[in-house]
Amino acid sequence: MKILGLDTAMAACSAAVIDTDVAQPFAAAFLAMERGHAEVLPPMVAEVMKTAGLDFSQIDRIAVTTGPGTFTGVRIGLAFARGIGLARGIPVIGINSLSAIAANEPARSPLLVVADARNDEIYAARFDADHKLIVAPHVTTTIAAAVELVAGTVVLGSAAAAVVAASGRDDLTLSSVCHLPVAAQFAALVADMVPGAMPSPLYLRAPDAKPQQTTLRKLTALSIEYVDVSASHILSELHIEAFDEGWSPLAFAELLKTPGTEASVALERGEPLGFMLTRSAVDEAEIVSIGTRPSVQRRGVARQLLERNVVSLAAKGVRYLFLEVAASNIAAQGLYAALGFSEVGRRKGYYKRVSGMEDAIVMRRELGL
C-alpha cells in the first residue's frame, strides 16, 4: 500500500511517500520550523512525489496529523490533505500528533508521549509496550504526567525532559528520538485503519490568543491587490486562519482556474490580512468566500475588500452581487446591510455545524457606477 504522510501540526513540516511492502520510504522530507508551513508544504509534497516517481493516482491513502498542536499548523495540514483527497478521490485518515510521535520510538516499552502546550501545561498520551494507545491525548502538567507510570516507561516528546525532571524518579527512560511527528515514521499507522469521513482537528484547549476588550483601531490605509493562481498558498493560509474548514492551496488553484473567478488580498505594509474570492457570469456575481485573520477582525479589512470589489465588478458590467451568510452571524449581516445588501432568501440547513445544520441567509446588492 502506497501512503502519502503529511504533518504541520507542531514545530516542523514533514512529508513522505512510503510503501508498506518496502522497508524504506520512497521519499521523505522534514524541516523544523515555527511558522510558514503553508508556503513550505506544497513544494515539499511535490518534491517527495517527484522523488518517489509517483503521481497521485498511485497513492492509496493519505495520513495526516490532526493535533494537538498549534491551531494554524493543524489546520494547514488538514486542509491540504483534504484538498488532495477530495480532488483525487484518495481516502484521508487522521493520526493524533502524539501517536505520530510515538511511532518514532523503536523500543518495545511502555511509552509516555508529552508535548509542550505552553502556559505551564503539556499534552500527554500513554501507550503500552506494543505502542497501543491506552490513555488518549489530554492536557495535564509535568508533575501529574508521570503519576502511575510503570517502571521502565520511555518518555519522549518536546516536554519529555521536563516531565522526567519533575517526576523525581530514576526508573524512567528519556528517549533520544525526534520529539516531533515525522511523516516517514507515522504514515504506516493508517495502513490497517478503515477510511471514514474526512478527519477533523483535535483541539484539546482554546487558543492562547484572547479577544481584545478595548476599542480596536480601524485599519484605514490597506492595499487591495488582485492575485492569480501563484498566490494560492497565501489564500489558503488566510482561509485556514479564518475558518474551521480551511481550503487547501490546491482547492484555491482549481477555483481560480474557473472562468469569471477573481481573488483579491488586503495587505498592510505587504502583510496579507484578508482575502475575497468572487465569481461572475454575465451581469451577476457571487462572493464565494471572504475572510480576515482573527487578529484583525472588526477593524475594517472586510469592508475595504468589499468596497473595492464592488467598484471593480460594477465597472465590468455586473449588476447584482450575491452572498450567503450564516443565520447566526449577526455581525457579518450588519456589515453587509451597511454596505447596501438586503436579504432575498434563505437556504435551509446549508451549513453543517457540530451542533447540527444551520440556515444560510442569501443577500443581494444592486451595483451601479
Secondary structure by P-SEA (a helix, b strand, c coil): cbbbbbbccccccccccccccccccccccccccccccccccaaaaaaaaaaaccccccccbbbbbcccccaaaaaaaaaaaaaaaaacbbbbbbbcaaaaaaaacccccbbbbbbbccccbbbbccccccccccccbbbbcccccccccccbbbbbccaaaaaaaaaccccbbbbcccccccccccccccccccccccccccccccccccccccbbbbbcbbbbbbbcccaaaaaaaaaaacccccccaaaaaaaaacccbbbbbbbcccccccbbbbbbcccccccccccccccccccaaaaaaaaaaaaaaaaacccbbbbcccccaaaaaaaaaaabbbbcccccccccccccbbbbbbbbbbbcc
